[in-house]
Amino acid sequence: MIERIIDLSDNPARLSIHLEQLVIESGDQKNTVPMEEVGVLVVSNPAVTYTQAVLSGLMEHGGVFLACSMRRLPIGMMVSLEGHHLQTERLHEQIEASEPVRKRVWQQLVQSKIVHQARVLVSLHNKDYGLIAMSGRVNSGDTDNVEGQAARKYWPLLFGDLEFRRDPDAGSANSMLNYGYGVLRGIVARAVVAAGLHPSIGVHHHNRYDAYCLADDMMEPFRPLVDKVVANYVRDNGEPAELGKNEKRVLIEALLARHMADGELRTLFDITARTAVSLMHLFQGKRKTLVLPDW
């Protein structure tokens, strides 16, 4: 099945449903997309209107709705409450997962994230700057915060800027990262729900105000994919003055691209789904390791 990321940011539009098709009307143009192909719908133009049938239809087909702020960055997300026919049973298994299991999951997620950060640095600078070695020091639950130590080395090296800091409220390269992470979060949340897991119940993140703690946990190994795209864009074009149409296009194309996994080219939707299912099996005691990306 084709999965699409649709970003409505440039022009006012009206969305409706007709015969299981998402109808997008903008000016004199009218386009239709099968609802089952809509993976993530991003709405950032304040003049976009939609019917209740659009939201309910998107949820019924397992899609994700991302609402954006006036700065056109993802600020809210809606996913289906019914992602699997064994939802209740799997929810109990998720809740009852032991602390050692949760810590082991977080260890694997952090190790994978740092390994991929190292590979991004190698692709840019032909050196991993010690990050591969650091990934081997991540213990159960990452109680020594190796993730934070790696981040302090990684970010200045990524952009070749010793003053660079990750800031969710900043512009330029940070705005590209924020947008890419926002869409990625929607893709991962979709996979989590489809596996019968609840996105609010994390293995590490436990913010009482965050409805997507598990999605935030699970997306960690996938973040370097966005990082590499942004770093390459900044290297070739300089830092963007604002998050525009071209910057979004570059990020969406990367998230829709096929990546090597298990010896095959797969979409990010497929890879995240496999990771989420492996987590569910881990909660059930059927396996001890996650299926993680290996770009």
C-alpha positions in Angstrom: 0.0 0.0 0.0 1.2 3.5 -0.8 1.5 5.8 2.2 1.6 9.5 1.7 2.5 12.6 3.8 0.3 15.5 2.7 1.3 19.0 3.9 -1.2 21.7 3.4 0.7 24.9 4.0 0.9 27.1 0.9 -2.7 27.9 0.1 -6.2 27.9 1.7 -8.0 24.7 1.0 -11.2 22.8 1.8 -11.1 19.1 2.7 -14.0 16.7 2.5 -14.7 13.0 1.9 -16.4 11.5 -1.1 -16.5 7.7 -1.8 -13.6 6.9 0.5 -11.5 9.6 -1.2 -10.0 12.7 0.5 -11.0 15.6 -1.6 -8.7 18.7 -1.5 -10.2 21.8 -3.1 -7.9 24.8 -3.4 -8.8 27.7 -5.7 -9.7 26.2 -9.1 -7.9 22.9 -8.4 -9.5 19.8 -7.0 -7.5 16.7 -6.1 -8.5 13.4 -4.6 -6.4 10.8 -2.7 -7.7 7.4 -1.5 -8.1 7.6 2.3 -6.2 4.4 2.8 -3.1 6.0 1.3 -3.0 9.0 3.7 -0.3 8.1 6.3 0.1 11.6 7.8 -2.0 14.8 7.0 -0.2 18.0 8.1 -2.3 21.1 8.2 -0.4 24.3 8.8 -2.3 26.9 6.7 -4.8 28.7 9.0 -7.2 29.0 6.1 -7.7 25.2 5.7 -11.1 23.9 6.6 -12.3 20.3 6.9 -15.4 18.4 7.9 -15.8 16.0 10.8 -15.9 13.2 8.2 -12.3 14.0 7.2 -11.0 13.5 10.8 -13.1 10.4 11.5 -12.3 8.9 8.1 -8.6 9.5 8.6 -8.8 7.7 12.0 -10.7 4.8 10.6 -8.0 4.2 8.0 -5.2 4.5 10.5 -3.9 7.9 9.4 -2.5 10.6 11.6 -3.6 14.2 11.7 -0.9 16.8 12.6 -2.0 20.4 13.4 0.6 23.1 13.2 1.1 26.4 15.1 1.2 29.8 13.5 4.9 29.2 13.0 3.8 26.2 10.9 5.5 23.6 13.1 3.6 20.5 14.4 1.9 21.4 17.7 -0.8 18.7 18.1 -1.5 15.2 16.9 -4.5 12.9 16.5 -4.3 9.2 16.1 -6.9 6.4 16.2 -7.9 4.9 19.6 -8.6 1.5 18.0 -5.4 0.4 16.3 -5.7 -3.4 16.8 -8.4 -6.0 17.4 -6.6 -7.2 20.5 -6.1 -3.6 21.8 -7.3 -4.3 25.4 -5.2 -7.4 25.8 -2.1 -5.8 24.6 -2.7 -2.7 26.7 -2.7 -4.9 29.8 0.6 -6.5 28.7 2.1 -3.1 28.1 1.0 -1.8 31.5 2.2 -4.9 33.3 5.7 -4.9 31.6 8.3 -5.1 34.4 10.8 -2.3 35.1 13.8 -4.4 34.0 12.1 -5.0 30.6 11.4 -1.3 30.2 15.0 -0.4 31.1 16.3 -3.0 28.6 14.1 -1.5 25.9 15.4 2.0 26.6 19.0 0.8 26.6 18.5 -0.7 23.1 16.8 2.5 21.8 19.6 4.7 23.1 22.3 2.5 21.8 20.7 2.5 18.3 20.3 6.2 18.4 23.9 6.9 19.2 25.1 4.3 16.6 23.1 6.1 14.0 24.4 9.5 15.2 27.9 8.2 14.7 27.1 7.0 11.2 25.8 10.4 10.3 29.0 12.0 11.5 31.0 9.4 9.5 29.0 10.3 6.4 29.7 14.0 6.9 33.2 14.0 8.3 34.6 10.5 7.9 34.9 10.2 11.6 32.6 9.0 14.4 34.4 11.1 17.1 34.1 8.2 19.6 30.3 7.8 19.5 30.4 4.2 18.5 32.5 3.4 21.6 30.1 5.5 23.7 27.1 3.4 22.5 28.8 0.3 24.0 28.7 2.0 27.4 24.9 2.4 27.6 23.7 0.3 30.5 20.2 -0.9 31.3 18.0 2.2 31.6 21.0 4.4 30.6 21.4 5.4 34.2 24.7 7.1 33.4 23.0 9.3 30.8 25.3 8.3 27.9 22.6 9.7 25.6 23.2 13.2 27.0 27.0 12.9 26.8 26.8 11.8 23.2 24.4 14.7 22.3 26.9 17.2 23.7 29.5 16.0 21.3 27.1 15.3 18.4 25.3 18.6 17.8 28.3 21.0 17.4 30.0 18.4 15.1 26.8 17.8 13.0 26.7 21.4 11.8 30.4 22.3 12.3 29.3 25.0 14.7 30.6 24.9 18.3 27.8 27.3 19.3 24.9 25.2 18.0 22.3 24.1 20.5 19.1 22.2 20.0 16.2 24.5 20.7 12.6 23.6 20.0 11.7 27.3 19.9 14.5 28.5 17.6 14.5 29.0 13.9 16.9 28.2 11.0 18.3 24.7 11.2 16.3 24.1 14.4 13.0 24.8 12.7 13.8 22.2 10.0 14.7 19.6 12.7 11.5 20.5 14.6 9.3 20.0 11.6 11.0 16.7 10.6 10.8 15.4 14.1 7.1 16.4 14.2 6.2 14.4 11.1 8.4 11.5 12.2 6.6 11.4 15.6 3.3 11.1 13.7 4.6 8.1 11.7 5.9 6.4 14.8 2.7 7.1 16.8 0.8 5.5 13.9 2.9 2.4 14.1 2.6 2.2 17.9 -1.2 2.3 17.8 -1.4 -0.2 14.9 0.6 -2.7 17.0 -2.1 -2.5 19.7 0.0 -0.4 22.1 -1.0 2.9 23.8 1.2 5.9 22.8 0.8 7.5 26.3 2.5 4.7 28.2 6.2 5.2 27.7 9.2 3.0 28.6 11.3 6.1 29.6 9.4 9.3 28.9 6.8 9.9 31.6 5.7 13.5 31.2 2.2 13.8 32.6 1.3 16.4 29.9 2.6 14.2 27.0 0.0 12.0 25.4 2.7 10.4 23.2 5.4 9.2 25.6 5.9 5.9 23.9 6.1 7.5 20.4 8.8 9.8 21.8 10.7 6.8 23.1 10.4 4.8 19.9 11.4 7.6 17.6 14.8 8.1 19.1 16.7 5.7 16.8 15.0 7.3 13.8 15.9 11.0 14.6 19.4 10.8 13.0 17.6 10.3 9.6 16.2 13.8 10.0 19.5 15.1 11.3 21.4 14.0 8.3 18.9 15.5 5.8 19.0 18.9 7.7 22.8 18.8 8.0 23.2 18.1 4.3 20.7 20.9 3.4 22.5 23.5 5.6 25.9 22.5 4.2 24.7 22.9 0.6 22.4 25.9 1.0 23.2 27.6 4.2 20.8 28.0 7.2 17.3 28.8 6.0 15.9 32.1 7.1 12.6 30.4 7.7 10.9 27.1 7.3 9.6 27.3 3.7 8.1 25.1 1.1 11.4 23.8 -0.2 12.7 22.9 3.2 9.5 20.9 4.0 9.7 19.2 0.6 13.3 18.0 1.3 12.3 16.6 4.7 9.1 14.9 3.4 10.9 13.3 0.5 13.4 11.8 2.9 10.7 10.5 5.2 8.9 8.9 2.2 12.1 7.4 0.7 12.8 3.7 1.0 15.6 2.6 3.3 17.5 -0.7 3.6 16.2 -2.9 6.4 16.5 -6.7 6.7 18.2 -6.8 3.3 15.3 -5.1 1.6 14.3 -1.6 0.6 11.3 -0.6 2.9 9.4 2.5 3.7 9.7 4.3 7.0 6.1 3.4 7.7 7.0 -0.3 7.3 10.2 -0.1 9.4 8.5 1.7 12.3 5.7 -0.8 12.2 8.2 -3.7 12.5 9.9 -1.9 15.5 6.5 -1.4 17.2 5.4 -5.0 16.7 8.8 -6.2 18.1 8.2 -4.1 21.2 4.8 -5.7 21.7 6.4 -9.1 21.4 9.0 -8.1 23.9 6.3 -7.0 26.4 4.7 -10.5 25.8 8.0 -12.2 26.6 8.3 -13.6 23.0 11.6 -11.9 22.3 14.4 -10.0 24.1 15.5 -7.5 21.5 13.8 -4.9 19.3 13.8 -4.8 15.6 15.6 -1.6 15.1 16.6 0.4 12.0 20.0 -0.2 10.4 20.4 2.4 7.7 
